Amino acid sequence: MSEFKKVENAKAELTVTCDGERWQKAQDKAFKKLARNLTVKGFRKGAAPVAIARKEISEGQILYTASEDDDLWNEMLREGVEEHKVEMIDTPKIKSFEKLDKDAFTIVFELPVYPDVEIEDYKGLGWNEEEAVVTDEEVQQQIDSFRESKAELELKEEGKAENGDIVEIDYVGTIDGETFDGGSAENYELTLGSGSFIPGFEDQLIGVGSEEEKDVVVTFPEDYHATELAGKEAKFHVTVHEVKTKVLPELEPELIDELQIPDVHDEAALRKYIYDNMLEQKKEENERKARNEMLEKLGEKAKIEIPDVLIVEEAKGMINQYENQWRQQMGQDFSFNKEMMDSLIDSFRGEAEKRVRNGLILKEIARKENVEVSDEEIEEEFKRLAERFKMDVESVKMSFPVEFLRSDLMDRKTFELLK
């Protein structure tokens, strides 16, 4: 038997009573525990007959010991939480014992719960999602990028440098006839058109040939990182050793097979694969923009007092995600002390609060609209993910926790409703 009531914005009380046979068993357990430690003259410790032990151990001792049973507390808490479908956001506390006698034991738990969310007029806000379009040029760019990654360099012995060619050069830079730090190099390989040098430098080398010398005059940008050079005119004497051009391979089946894409072995299949993937990515990006715009509108209409514990937990989750990415990319672990962790939490706090607010708003709208996710829908989503990532379903299930997937589907269904 239990009673649940909200007492503050993010705080509730759960009153649970243990009585009947279960409370009697708890008292019997407490008596046996006390009897095992009882010392009576003429008997070994814990060996006194039950009748004698009953006389030595008071009812108050039995009740107090029974009420201190952690297992009983946890059982009472679990049953009350399940009965009232309470979602806690932090560790519960015991507020008080309301009743303690041989007939019943009543305990009051203080539960940290999700805050109240006030939101009305959330319908008809407009859904602005751009249509996803993939052009032939974009597909070709992807193919050209792949071919470039497989390109070989060929020496231009007599030809002139063109945009995209690579020139091997020595250069010496001067300002007012004086050399400056970082203004000289030897045997430097520069790709013309890469934009890696000062604006104008690469353009002036288009048309040069091997073993040619040329003076290049440029002006450093006003916002150049080396402030002592910013806005100044410089002359670079350039000696060209070699001019090389990239020779792109033909898109033969043997080259396409190097990509190791299932069922993609010719150019037509590759173009379709690239198109489908780019279209899916653009759809997701456009939907993400529309969702964020919708969340901004909803945020203006919602009233929420967010408990700090939710913000801190979200920030810790973001830090953990960043740490995992770092570990995968760099092969190193972070090591945080408390001061560093507190500082990181503060730096993530703004974005964490925004994420929590958005999640609470969607959760409340889903509750109001009776949005639910069935086990069948979760299974279908596992199959969809398996097909998308070319994995078997069981592997996908190991990568995506069910509750994470349920939450994601709930949000998506809520957004569909908002559309």
C-alpha positions, -999 to +999 in steps of 0.1 A: +000+000+000+015+033-010+006+070-017+024+094-041+022+131-041+042+160-056+053+185-030+075+208-049+085+215-086+109+185-088+103+168-055+077+142-045+069+121-014+062+084-016+045+070+015+047+032+017+033+009+044+044-026+052+019-047+071+003-081+074+023-112+068+053-094+053+057-072+083+054-102+106+082-119+087+103-088+090+098-089+128+106-126+129+138-119+110+147-090+134+141-113+164+164-140+151+191-114+144+189-100+179+187-136+194+220-145+176+238-118+195+220-123+229+240-132+259+221-149+287+237-163+319+241-200+317+239-202+279+264-196+251+260-164+231+231-168+208+221-202+222+194-192+246+160-210+241+134-190+222+111-187+252+139-171+272+151-149+244+115-136+240+116-125+276+150-108+272+143-090+239+117-062+240+091-055+214+107-021+209+140-037+200+124-060+175+104-032+158+134-009+156+157-036+142+130-046+116+126-010+105+164-008+099+164-035+073+179-021+041+165-049+020+130-041+033+134-004+025+145-011-010+117-035-016+091-010-003+106+017-024+107-004-056+071-015-052+059+021-046+078+035-076+065+007-099+029+012-087+029+049-094+052+048-124+076+073-109+107+084-129+134+095-105+162+118-115+185+113-085+189+091-054+159+091-031+161+099+006+142+087+036+122+116+051+106+100+081+090+069+097+053+077+100+042+045+119+061+018+137+042-008+157+036-046+156+008-042+130+025-019+104+055+000+094+051+032+073+080+050+057+081+083+038+106+086+009+116+119-006+120+114-044+137+138-068+115+137-099+112+154-132+100+190-129+067+204-140+065+216-176+039+242-185+033+244-222+002+253-242-005+264-277+022+241-291+002+231-322+002+249-355+036+266-350+047+257-386+072+232-398+099+246-421+119+218-437+137+223-470+134+197-497+166+176-500+182+179-534+214+162-547+228+175-580+248+155-606+277+180-599+278+171-562+279+134-571+307+141-596+326+160-569+326+129-547+338+107-575+365+132-585+376+134-548+380+096-548+399+096-580+422+124-567+430+103-537+442+076-560+460+100-584+497+097-594+520+126-600+536+131-634+565+155-641+558+183-666+592+187-682+582+213-707+546+221-698+536+252-678+520+251-643+482+251-642+457+254-614+458+221-594+494+213-604+521+209-578+553+231-580+584+223-561+600+256-552+626+276-532+615+310-521+630+340-502+607+367-490+618+403-483+601+434-470+618+467-479+648+446-490+651+427-456+643+390-451+619+381-423+613+351-401+592+324-418+596+340-452+620+315-468+619+278-476+636+252-499+621+223-519+586+232-508+558+214-526+529+238-532+496+228-548+484+258-569+448+267-561+449+252-526+448+286-509+475+276-484+497+306-492+490+344-489+463+355-514+478+362-548+509+341-543+497+309-560+479+328-588+512+344-599+529+311-603+504+298-628+522+295-661+557+290-647+579+261-659+606+239-645+639+257-636+622+291-640+627+320-616+601+346-608+594+375-583+560+373-566+547+405-549+519+401-524+504+420-495+499+403-462+462+405-450+454+431-423+443+403-400+474+381-406+483+360-375+518+375-374+509+411-365+544+424-374+537+414-411+500+423-412+492+447-441+527+449-454+539+443-490+564+416-495+584+403-525+592+367-528+620+355-552+608+321-563+629+294-580+608+266-596+625+232-596+597+210-609+562+212-621+540+181-615+505+173-625+480+149-610+470+121-633+436+107-622+429+071-629+399+060-649+369+048-629+374+012-638+357-017-618+390-026-603+393+009-588+357+009-576+362-025-559+389-008-537+361+010-519+347-023-507+311-012-509+287-042-510+271-047-544+289-017-559+312-028-587+307-003-616+303+034-622+265+034-624+262+015-591+287+039-574+269+070-586+236+056-572+252+047-539+267+082-536+234+098-546+214+078-521+238+085-492+241+122-499+203+125-502+198+107-469+224+130-452+207+161-466+173+149-455+186+143-420+203+177-419+172+195-432+151+177-407+176+186-379+174+223-388+136+221-388+136+204-354+159+230-339+137+258-352+106+241-338+124+236-304+132+273-304+095+281-308+085+256-282+111+270-257+095+304-259+062+290-249+074+267-221+078+274-184+102+251-166+124+252-135+152+228-142+168+211-112+206+215-113+211+177-110+197+172-145+219+198-160+250+184-144+242+149-155+237+160-190+270+179-190+287+148-177+272+128-205+285+153-231+320+152-215+319+114-216+309+115-253+338+139-260+362+117-241+352+087-261+357+105-294+391+117-282+400+081-272+390+067-306+409+094-326+440+099-304+442+066-286+446+084-253+425+087-221+416+119-203+424+121-166+403+145-146+406+156-110+375+172-093+386+208-101+390+200-138+357+181-140+339+211-123+354+234-148+344+213-177+309+210-164+307+248-162+318+251-198+292+226-210+265+239-187+248+263-213+244+236-240+235+210-214+206+231-200+193+237-235+193+199-242+176+192-210+149+219-216+142+205-251+140+170-238+116+179-211+094+199-235+092+169-259+085+146-230+056+167-218+040+170-252+044+132-257+026+127-224-002+152-233-007+135-267-004+099-254+026+092-277+039+057-271+065+034-287+057-003-290+082-032-288+073-039-325+084-004-335+117-008-317+123-041-335+116-025-369+140+003-361+167-022-353+161-038-387+163-004-404+196+005-387+210-029-396+202-024-433+215+012-433+249+003-416+252-031-434+252-050-401+233-079-387+205-071-363+221-086-333+252-065-338+231-034-340+213-043-307+247-045-290+255-010-303+222+007-295+206+003-260+169-003-262+160+026-239+181+050-260+163+038-291+129+040-274+136+076-263+148+085-298+117+070-314+095+088-289+111+121-299+107+114-336+070+104-332+064+136-312+080+157-340+059+139-365+029+149-345+041+185-343+045+186-381 
